[in-house]
Amino acid sequence: LLYLSLHFKRHRDEYYRLLQEVRETGDWEEWLHFFCEGVIATSESAVETARRLLDLFARSRQVLAGESATALRLHECFTQHPIASAASAAAALGVTHPTATKALRTLESHGIVREITGGDYRRLYVYSEYLDILDEGTEAPH
């Protein structure tokens, strides 16, 4: 969850300047301060991301409250692996392919997952909002 390298990329000039000072003058204190600030900022972001994911999972479970146990179990699988096929869902749940497909359609009908391959064969489904939360703020500067 701690993506420190993104912090360093975002503050690249400062990062390199401080490393150069360490090399030239041995000033480790300022670089360590910069590093610790990065750990704090990254940790706070990770905690917020985890909270948002837990909220998403709880909202999705509420939406699925009246659905089959298989659909609920499949949602739980998606919280661990946000991309799945009917075959991988069937294997994870220990159910038949048609049963997994029905559960996928249930999650899809509620907007929890969406099909991303556009085909009739070997479809993949993604828990989009989950991946969107994980992806927020990870764009490195150009």
Summary of the structure (lengths in Angstrom):
residues: 142
radius of gyration: 21.2
end to end distance: 22.6
largest distance: 67.2
contacts: 376
relative contact order: 0.12
helix: 69%
strand: 6%
